[in-house]
């Protein structure tokens, strides 16, 4: 429970750009699990878009990891 509160506090520290990325990634994770939506999702993601998402996600991951290790 204490860790959940800490994670919620980290979310409050995110910049608007980081929060936007989280908002973009969340439905991708959910939609990818359902075959009926998966084809539509795959068509909406170009190789370039995927590379951008991976790069931004990696930066966000490192930022969050640094906060959790404090």
Backbone bond lengths (Angstrom), bond angles and torsions (degrees), N, CA, C in turn:
res aa  C-N    CA-C-N  psi(-1)  N-CA   C-N-CA  omega(-1)  CA-C   N-CA-C  phi
1 X - - - 1.450 - - 1.531 110.29 -
2 X 1.297 115.78 -42.42 1.460 120.33 -179.30 1.532 110.60 -61.70
3 X 1.330 116.63 -39.39 1.468 121.33 179.58 1.531 110.57 -65.77
4 X 1.331 117.20 -38.26 1.469 121.12 177.48 1.520 111.22 -60.94
5 X 1.309 116.09 -41.13 1.466 120.29 177.99 1.518 109.93 -64.29
6 X 1.338 116.67 -42.08 1.456 120.77 179.14 1.527 110.98 -63.15
7 X 1.338 116.30 -41.52 1.469 120.37 178.70 1.528 110.16 -63.25
8 X 1.320 116.93 -40.52 1.471 120.67 177.46 1.526 110.39 -62.86
9 X 1.306 117.30 -36.63 1.464 120.74 178.20 1.528 110.73 -67.91
10 X 1.316 117.15 -36.07 1.469 120.62 176.97 1.524 109.41 -64.06
11 X 1.332 117.07 -41.10 1.467 120.08 178.62 1.527 110.38 -56.55
12 X 1.307 116.51 -38.20 1.462 120.40 178.73 1.524 112.17 -65.15
13 X 1.325 117.42 -23.13 1.464 121.78 179.94 1.530 113.26 -84.96
14 X 1.328 116.45 -13.24 1.460 120.36 -179.16 1.526 110.82 -63.55
15 X 1.315 114.91 144.41 1.469 119.60 173.32 1.524 108.34 -72.41
16 X 1.307 116.56 167.13 1.472 120.32 177.04 1.531 110.71 -59.52
17 X 1.325 116.25 -38.86 1.467 120.50 179.33 1.534 110.78 -63.78
18 X 1.339 117.01 -41.29 1.456 120.29 178.59 1.529 111.20 -66.81
19 X 1.317 117.00 -39.77 1.462 120.79 177.50 1.528 110.59 -65.01
20 X 1.320 116.80 -38.50 1.463 120.75 177.13 1.529 110.53 -61.49
21 X 1.334 116.27 -41.42 1.461 120.51 178.46 1.528 110.09 -63.75
22 X 1.321 117.63 -43.68 1.468 121.29 177.55 1.530 110.23 -59.85
23 X 1.321 116.43 -42.12 1.467 121.23 179.03 1.527 111.46 -64.66
24 X 1.325 116.76 -33.29 1.462 121.37 178.56 1.528 111.28 -74.43
25 X 1.327 117.11 -39.32 1.459 121.31 -176.94 1.527 113.47 -73.53
26 X 1.294 117.39 -35.49 1.466 120.34 -174.86 1.536 113.26 -56.09
27 X 1.316 119.14 -51.97 1.472 117.66 179.23 1.529 112.98 -66.58
28 X 1.327 118.27 -27.76 1.464 120.02 177.42 1.521 109.49 -63.16
29 X 1.297 117.12 -40.62 1.457 122.04 179.23 1.531 110.62 -64.62
30 X 1.289 117.08 -45.36 1.468 121.73 -178.35 1.524 110.58 -69.62
31 X 1.320 117.35 -48.01 1.462 121.15 -175.55 1.524 112.42 -66.18
32 X 1.319 117.38 -31.00 1.461 120.62 -178.74 1.521 112.03 -67.05
33 X 1.313 117.42 -17.85 1.462 121.37 -178.73 1.527 112.88 -81.26
34 X 1.297 117.07 -15.82 1.464 120.45 -174.24 1.523 110.75 -111.45
35 X 1.332 117.36 116.65 1.470 121.32 -175.39 1.525 114.70 -55.62
36 X 1.319 118.08 -33.68 1.464 119.93 -177.35 1.525 111.51 -67.07
37 X 1.300 116.84 -27.07 1.458 121.20 -177.45 1.529 110.80 -99.81
38 X 1.323 116.37 -19.48 1.461 121.39 -174.00 1.527 113.22 -59.07
39 X 1.329 118.15 -43.07 1.463 120.93 -179.90 1.521 111.32 -62.50
40 X 1.307 115.83 -44.15 1.470 120.41 178.51 1.527 110.25 -62.65
41 X 1.315 115.93 -42.41 1.461 121.11 179.19 1.525 110.83 -62.10
42 X 1.325 116.53 -46.44 1.465 120.65 -178.89 1.527 112.09 -61.53
43 X 1.314 117.14 -36.37 1.465 120.63 178.67 1.523 112.16 -69.45
44 X 1.315 116.86 -25.41 1.466 120.25 -177.93 1.525 112.82 -83.08
45 X 1.334 117.22 -10.14 1.462 121.20 -176.48 1.522 111.13 -110.94
46 X 1.311 115.83 111.37 1.462 119.89 175.33 1.531 108.49 -82.74
47 X 1.311 116.28 168.16 1.464 120.50 177.95 1.526 110.15 -60.49
48 X 1.314 116.34 -42.15 1.458 120.66 179.70 1.531 111.25 -63.31
49 X 1.327 116.28 -44.12 1.468 121.28 179.19 1.537 110.23 -61.55
50 X 1.321 116.61 -41.33 1.466 120.86 178.59 1.526 111.38 -64.01
51 X 1.314 116.77 -43.06 1.471 120.08 178.11 1.532 111.10 -60.70
52 X 1.326 116.27 -43.39 1.465 120.68 178.40 1.526 111.13 -61.87
53 X 1.316 116.10 -44.72 1.464 120.14 179.28 1.527 111.52 -62.53
54 X 1.310 117.03 -41.35 1.466 120.80 179.10 1.522 110.82 -64.10
55 X 1.326 116.95 -45.61 1.469 120.69 179.85 1.522 111.29 -62.15
56 X 1.317 117.14 -46.63 1.464 120.86 -179.49 1.523 111.33 -66.29
57 X 1.324 116.31 -37.70 1.463 120.70 179.35 1.525 110.37 -66.30
58 X 1.318 116.82 -39.30 1.466 120.66 178.68 1.531 110.90 -62.95
59 X 1.319 117.05 -42.94 1.469 121.04 177.58 1.525 110.17 -62.90
60 X 1.313 116.77 -44.15 1.463 121.03 179.37 1.523 110.67 -64.15
61 X 1.317 117.22 -42.62 1.458 121.89 178.23 1.531 110.94 -57.44
62 X 1.311 116.87 -47.41 1.465 120.82 -179.71 1.527 111.51 -64.30
63 X 1.323 116.85 -37.43 1.459 121.38 178.10 1.525 109.96 -63.90
64 X 1.332 116.55 -47.15 1.472 120.51 179.80 1.522 110.68 -65.15
65 X 1.313 117.03 -43.50 1.470 121.45 -179.75 1.523 110.53 -58.88
66 X 1.323 116.82 -42.08 1.462 120.66 178.99 1.519 111.10 -62.23
67 X 1.326 117.78 -37.53 1.471 121.58 178.88 1.513 111.40 -69.84
68 X 1.323 116.93 -37.63 1.473 120.66 -178.83 1.520 112.17 -70.66
69 X 1.327 117.10 -27.64 1.460 121.10 -177.86 1.525 112.68 -83.74
70 X 1.322 117.77 -5.44 1.473 120.52 179.76 1.502 110.69 -73.18
